[in-house]
Amino acid sequence: MVTGRVSGGASGRPTGGGSGGGSGRPAGRKKIAAARRPEVRLPPLEAYDGGGLEPDGDYDGVAFEGRDLSGQSASGARFLECAVRDCAVDETRLSRARILDSVLSGVRGVGTDLAEASLRDVEIVDARLGGTQLHGAVLERVLVRGGKIDFPNLRTAKLKDVVFEECVLAEPDFGGAVLERVEFRGCVLKGADFSGARMKDVDLRTVERLEIARGVDALSGAVISTTQLLDLAPVFAAQLGVRVED
């Protein structure tokens, strides 16, 4: 496991490339494509006054506020233009659910099941989650801002236009995942597993703490900073079978 650090602040943040001109950048440097962020504009919502969640349920324009949804099942359900705020989701089953144009704020729980779920135009803010199952899920135009997610399982997931911003991801598993236009902004990645992942336009340059446990050979298609390259040199050497001795 190797740690790379990038200092914060506007002056310390590396910038994308581009053709030179008078900027001093090398001519011909390819600019990384930026992720498209979700633009969620919720309409006036009605407070959810029903009972528990239901499999294959249809939830449209409702707000779940401070509810305990632990252990409930909404597998295959659809959530459209909904807000889920300050709710407990311990072992809540949302496999194959569709969450669209929605905001999840302050959710907390362990073992939440979102396997094979679809999240599109979703903001996840200040979540405190552990062991979240997202394997086989599809995330498109998703913003994860703040909070901490421990042991998220994103194996074989598809991420497109996803931004992780100022959050902590502890031992995230991206094994076999496909990442396209994914940005990690000012966040912490501890013990990340990228084994077998495929990447295109993945921006890791402003990660404050970068630890890669496995899958450094899958970083083709990612962009890192010079500082991170130097910090990751031992793991790159180990991957190539190069011994470094003085």
Salt bridges, closest charged atoms under 4 A:
GLU39 OE1 - ARG41 NH1 3.58
ASP58 OD1 - ARG78 NH2 2.89
ASP60 OD2 - ARG78 NH2 3.81
GLU65 OE2 - ARG85 NH1 2.55
ASP121 OD1 - ARG141 NE 2.71
GLU140 OE2 - ARG141 NH1 3.40
ASP150 OD1 - LYS148 NZ 3.67
ASP161 OD2 - ARG36 NH2 3.09
ASP161 OD1 - ARG181 NE 2.72
GLU165 OE2 - ARG37 NH2 2.85
ASP173 OD1 - ARG155 NH1 3.04
GLU180 OE2 - ARG181 NH1 3.53
GLU183 OE1 - ARG185 NE 3.12
ASP193 OD2 - ARG214 NE 3.11
ASP203 OD2 - ARG185 NH2 3.10
ASP203 OD2 - ARG205 NH2 2.72
GLU211 OE2 - ARG209 NH2 2.57
GLU245 OE2 - ARG243 NH2 2.36
